[in-house]
Amino acid sequence: MKDKLFKILQRGSHDSKQNLAFDYFIFTLILLNVITLVLESVDEIYSQYNEILVNFNVFCVIIFSIEYLLRLFVSDLSHPSKSRLKSAIKFMLSPFGIIDLLAILPFYLPMLIKIDLRFIRIIRLVRVVRIFKLNRYNNSLKLIGTVIKEKKEELLITGFVTFLTLLLASFLMYAIESEHQPEAFLDILASFWWAVATLTTVGYGDVYPITSLGRFIAGIIALMGIGIIALPTGIISAGFMNKLGKKNEDNKCPHCGKSIN
C-alpha cells in the first residue's frame, strides 16, 4: 500500500492514471488558491463572497494537510535514511517539505498562538507560498531550478562583483554628494539605495546627484549596470538553452535522428 501511495504522490505518470489525476488535481487546486488570494484583496469581492472564499481556503488546507501527512508517511521511500524518523526529518527540512509546511501553517498558527489581528493579515499573505508547490508539477520551473543550481558558482561570482560595485558607488557618491545634499545622501545606506536604482537602470529619480563629478560617476555606474545586470540573465539563459538542447537530443532516435514521442 505504501509503495502504491508513494507512486501516486510522486510526480510523473508512473503508468498510473491515479497519479496523473492527483497531479492535475493538486496543480489546479494551487492555481485556484492563488486566484482566491488575489480576490480576497479586493474589498468588494471579499465582502460579497467572504464565506465562499473562506470555505474554499479551509478545503484547500485540509487537502494540503492530508498531502503533507501522506508525504511524511512515505518519507522513508522518498528520502531514504537509517531510520523512519530521520527520513521524516529529512523530508521536513527539504525545500519542498518546507514549502508544503508553509502552505498550511498560516491557517493553524492563529489557533495555536494569540496573534495581533494585523499580524494575522500578514500571515494570510504567506499563503502565496503555495504557488511554489507548482515547482513539483511543472517541468519548466524544475528546469530553471536545475540550471540555477548548476550555475550557482557563476551566479555567486556575478552577485559578489555586483555587490562590490554597489558598495564602491555608495562610498563615492556619499563622499561627493553628502556635503551638497545632506538630506538625500544622509549616510552610506541612503547612497546604497541610489546605487541600486542607478545600477539596475531603474532610475526612480527620488535621489540623484547635482554636482558635475557626481553626475559623471552616476553616468559611469549606469553604463556599467547595463553589462553587470545582464550577466546573471545571460548565464541562466545559456544554461537553460543547453539543457533544452540536451533534452531534445536525448529524445531523438540514435539511428534515424527522429524525435521519440
MOQUI-V378033 format. One record per residue. N is the residue number from 1. RES is the residue in three letters. PHI is phi in whole degrees, 0 to 359 (NA if undefined). PSI is psi in radians with two decimals (999 if undefined). NEAR is the number of other ideal C-beta (glycine too) atoms within 8 Angstrom. Layout:
BEGIN
N&RES&PHI&PSI&NEAR ; N&RES&PHI&PSI&NEAR
END
This chain:
BEGIN
1&MET&NA&-0.71&4 ; 2&LYS&295&-0.70&8 ; 3&ASP&298&-0.73&7 ; 4&LYS&294&-0.74&7 ; 5&LEU&296&-0.70&11 ; 6&PHE&298&-0.73&11 ; 7&LYS&293&-0.59&10 ; 8&ILE&291&-0.72&10 ; 9&LEU&285&-0.56&11 ; 10&GLN&290&2.46&9 ; 11&ARG&293&2.51&5 ; 12&GLY&111&2.74&6 ; 13&SER&290&-0.71&6 ; 14&HIS&51&0.58&7 ; 15&ASP&58&0.55&3 ; 16&SER&229&2.14&9 ; 17&LYS&292&-0.53&5 ; 18&GLN&296&-0.72&7 ; 19&ASN&296&-0.77&13 ; 20&LEU&297&-0.73&9 ; 21&ALA&296&-0.69&8 ; 22&PHE&296&-0.78&10 ; 23&ASP&301&-0.84&11 ; 24&TYR&295&-0.67&8 ; 25&PHE&296&-0.87&8 ; 26&ILE&294&-0.71&12 ; 27&PHE&302&-0.84&11 ; 28&THR&295&-0.71&8 ; 29&LEU&297&-0.70&11 ; 30&ILE&296&-0.80&12 ; 31&LEU&298&-0.79&9 ; 32&LEU&296&-0.61&10 ; 33&ASN&294&-0.71&13 ; 34&VAL&293&-0.66&11 ; 35&ILE&297&-0.75&8 ; 36&THR&294&-0.59&11 ; 37&LEU&296&-0.68&11 ; 38&VAL&292&-0.77&8 ; 39&LEU&296&-0.59&11 ; 40&GLU&296&-0.43&10 ; 41&SER&281&-0.19&6 ; 42&VAL&267&1.97&8 ; 43&ASP&303&-0.74&5 ; 44&GLU&297&-0.74&6 ; 45&ILE&288&-0.74&9 ; 46&TYR&295&-0.72&12 ; 47&SER&293&-0.56&6 ; 48&GLN&274&-0.66&6 ; 49&TYR&243&0.51&8 ; 50&ASN&304&-0.82&8 ; 51&GLU&296&-0.72&6 ; 52&ILE&295&-0.78&7 ; 53&LEU&296&-0.73&12 ; 54&VAL&294&-0.78&8 ; 55&ASN&296&-0.68&8 ; 56&PHE&295&-0.69&11 ; 57&ASN&296&-0.70&12 ; 58&VAL&298&-0.75&9 ; 59&PHE&300&-0.78&8 ; 60&CYS&297&-0.73&12 ; 61&VAL&297&-0.71&10 ; 62&ILE&298&-0.81&8 ; 63&ILE&296&-0.82&10 ; 64&PHE&293&-0.58&13 ; 65&SER&293&-0.77&9 ; 66&ILE&298&-0.74&8 ; 67&GLU&300&-0.75&11 ; 68&TYR&297&-0.78&11 ; 69&LEU&295&-0.68&8 ; 70&LEU&294&-0.67&10 ; 71&ARG&292&-0.59&13 ; 72&LEU&295&-0.69&10 ; 73&PHE&297&-0.67&8 ; 74&VAL&260&0.27&12 ; 75&SER&298&-0.45&13 ; 76&ASP&290&-0.29&10 ; 77&LEU&264&-0.66&8 ; 78&SER&279&-0.54&11 ; 79&HIS&227&1.28&9 ; 80&PRO&303&2.42&5 ; 81&SER&206&-3.09&8 ; 82&LYS&289&-0.49&3 ; 83&SER&221&2.82&6 ; 84&ARG&295&-0.60&7 ; 85&LEU&296&-0.77&6 ; 86&LYS&294&-0.62&9 ; 87&SER&295&-0.73&14 ; 88&ALA&296&-0.77&11 ; 89&ILE&295&-0.69&8 ; 90&LYS&299&-0.71&11 ; 91&PHE&292&-0.78&13 ; 92&MET&297&-0.54&10 ; 93&LEU&267&-0.06&7 ; 94&SER&286&2.74&9 ; 95&PRO&307&-0.81&5 ; 96&PHE&291&-0.59&9 ; 97&GLY&297&-0.74&11 ; 98&ILE&294&-0.74&10 ; 99&ILE&297&-0.76&12 ; 100&ASP&299&-0.68&13 ; 101&LEU&290&-0.78&10 ; 102&LEU&295&-0.44&10 ; 103&ALA&292&-0.47&11 ; 104&ILE&249&-0.33&12 ; 105&LEU&301&-0.74&9 ; 106&PRO&302&-0.44&10 ; 107&PHE&284&-0.70&10 ; 108&TYR&273&-0.46&8 ; 109&LEU&302&-0.84&10 ; 110&PRO&298&-0.40&9 ; 111&MET&285&-0.50&5 ; 112&LEU&267&-0.56&5 ; 113&ILE&231&2.44&5 ; 114&LYS&285&2.04&2 ; 115&ILE&235&2.53&9 ; 116&ASP&301&2.46&5 ; 117&LEU&302&-0.62&6 ; 118&ARG&294&-0.63&6 ; 119&PHE&288&-0.57&8 ; 120&ILE&300&-0.68&10 ; 121&ARG&298&-0.70&8 ; 122&ILE&294&-0.73&8 ; 123&ILE&299&-0.69&11 ; 124&ARG&300&-0.61&9 ; 125&LEU&292&-0.36&8 ; 126&VAL&296&-0.31&10 ; 127&ARG&301&-0.35&11 ; 128&VAL&298&-0.31&8 ; 129&VAL&302&-0.44&9 ; 130&ARG&301&-0.45&12 ; 131&ILE&296&-0.46&8 ; 132&PHE&287&-0.25&7 ; 133&LYS&295&-0.35&13 ; 134&LEU&297&-0.44&11 ; 135&ASN&305&-0.55&11 ; 136&ARG&288&-0.40&8 ; 137&TYR&244&0.05&9 ; 138&ASN&238&2.12&9 ; 139&ASN&295&-0.69&5 ; 140&SER&296&-0.82&6 ; 141&LEU&296&-0.67&9 ; 142&LYS&294&-0.66&10 ; 143&LEU&294&-0.72&11 ; 144&ILE&297&-0.72&10 ; 145&GLY&298&-0.69&9 ; 146&THR&295&-0.73&9 ; 147&VAL&297&-0.80&12 ; 148&ILE&299&-0.70&10 ; 149&LYS&295&-0.71&7 ; 150&GLU&288&-0.57&7 ; 151&LYS&260&0.33&11 ; 152&LYS&298&-0.61&8 ; 153&GLU&294&-0.81&6 ; 154&GLU&296&-0.70&8 ; 155&LEU&292&-0.65&12 ; 156&LEU&294&-0.72&8 ; 157&ILE&297&-0.78&8 ; 158&THR&298&-0.74&12 ; 159&GLY&296&-0.67&9 ; 160&PHE&293&-0.73&8 ; 161&VAL&296&-0.72&9 ; 162&THR&298&-0.77&11 ; 163&PHE&297&-0.74&8 ; 164&LEU&298&-0.71&8 ; 165&THR&296&-0.75&13 ; 166&LEU&297&-0.73&12 ; 167&LEU&294&-0.78&10 ; 168&LEU&297&-0.76&8 ; 169&ALA&297&-0.67&14 ; 170&SER&296&-0.79&14 ; 171&PHE&296&-0.80&10 ; 172&LEU&298&-0.82&9 ; 173&MET&292&-0.62&16 ; 174&TYR&295&-0.75&13 ; 175&ALA&295&-0.61&7 ; 176&ILE&273&-0.75&11 ; 177&GLU&261&-0.33&15 ; 178&SER&299&-0.57&11 ; 179&GLU&289&-0.59&4 ; 180&HIS&269&-0.50&8 ; 181&GLN&226&1.22&9 ; 182&PRO&297&-0.46&8 ; 183&GLU&282&-0.56&4 ; 184&ALA&275&-0.78&10 ; 185&PHE&251&1.11&13 ; 186&LEU&296&-0.71&7 ; 187&ASP&207&-3.08&7 ; 188&ILE&291&-0.53&8 ; 189&LEU&295&-0.72&7 ; 190&ALA&295&-0.64&12 ; 191&SER&291&-0.55&16 ; 192&PHE&295&-0.67&11 ; 193&TRP&298&-0.73&9 ; 194&TRP&298&-0.73&14 ; 195&ALA&297&-0.72&15 ; 196&VAL&297&-0.82&9 ; 197&ALA&296&-0.58&12 ; 198&THR&279&-0.79&14 ; 199&LEU&295&-0.59&16 ; 200&THR&277&0.02&8 ; 201&THR&58&0.44&9 ; 202&VAL&285&-0.89&6 ; 203&GLY&58&1.21&7 ; 204&TYR&295&-0.52&6 ; 205&GLY&87&0.07&4 ; 206&ASP&284&-0.52&5 ; 207&VAL&227&2.25&9 ; 208&TYR&206&2.65&8 ; 209&PRO&286&2.61&11 ; 210&ILE&242&-0.26&8 ; 211&THR&276&2.74&9 ; 212&SER&297&-0.77&5 ; 213&LEU&294&-0.70&7 ; 214&GLY&298&-0.74&13 ; 215&ARG&293&-0.63&10 ; 216&PHE&296&-0.81&8 ; 217&ILE&294&-0.68&13 ; 218&ALA&299&-0.68&12 ; 219&GLY&296&-0.74&8 ; 220&ILE&295&-0.77&8 ; 221&ILE&298&-0.72&13 ; 222&ALA&297&-0.74&12 ; 223&LEU&293&-0.69&8 ; 224&MET&297&-0.63&10 ; 225&GLY&299&-0.61&12 ; 226&ILE&302&-0.72&9 ; 227&GLY&279&-0.74&8 ; 228&ILE&293&-0.79&12 ; 229&ILE&291&-0.48&12 ; 230&ALA&285&-0.35&8 ; 231&LEU&300&-0.92&9 ; 232&PRO&301&-0.67&10 ; 233&THR&297&-0.75&8 ; 234&GLY&295&-0.70&8 ; 235&ILE&296&-0.83&12 ; 236&ILE&293&-0.73&13 ; 237&SER&297&-0.77&8 ; 238&ALA&296&-0.76&8 ; 239&GLY&295&-0.67&11 ; 240&PHE&296&-0.78&11 ; 241&MET&294&-0.67&8 ; 242&ASN&297&-0.72&8 ; 243&LYS&296&-0.75&11 ; 244&LEU&296&-0.72&9 ; 245&GLY&297&-0.74&8 ; 246&LYS&294&-0.68&8 ; 247&LYS&295&-0.70&8 ; 248&ASN&294&-0.65&9 ; 249&GLU&294&-0.68&7 ; 250&ASP&293&-0.48&6 ; 251&ASN&274&0.01&7 ; 252&LYS&264&2.55&10 ; 253&CYS&290&2.26&8 ; 254&PRO&294&-0.30&3 ; 255&HIS&266&-0.89&4 ; 256&CYS&258&-0.26&4 ; 257&GLY&81&0.09&5 ; 258&LYS&277&2.70&6 ; 259&SER&291&2.45&7 ; 260&ILE&262&2.07&6 ; 261&ASN&275&999&2
END
